[in-house]
Amino acid sequence: MSEETNTAEKTKAEEQSPSKESIPYHEQVEEYGGGHIQDWLLVVYCVLFVWALYYGYTYWGGLGPGLDY
């Protein structure tokens, strides 16, 4: 009985979502981690963004070379 239920559920899922053959290759998307960014990776992105703001302000900010009064 459970095998029949699993087969029916798989069939419904296959009917609802288009198969990879029907989607052009450049539009196919691989799924990783259920489509969510892991927490540690989000922390890394935030740290790098803050560092980029600091670096841009410290080394590239101001009026430009020779114009600092």
Secondary structure, DSSP 8 states (H G I E B T S, - for coil): -HHHHHHHHHHHHHHHS--TTTS-GGG-----GGG---HHHHHHHHHHHHHHHHHHHHHH-SS-TT---
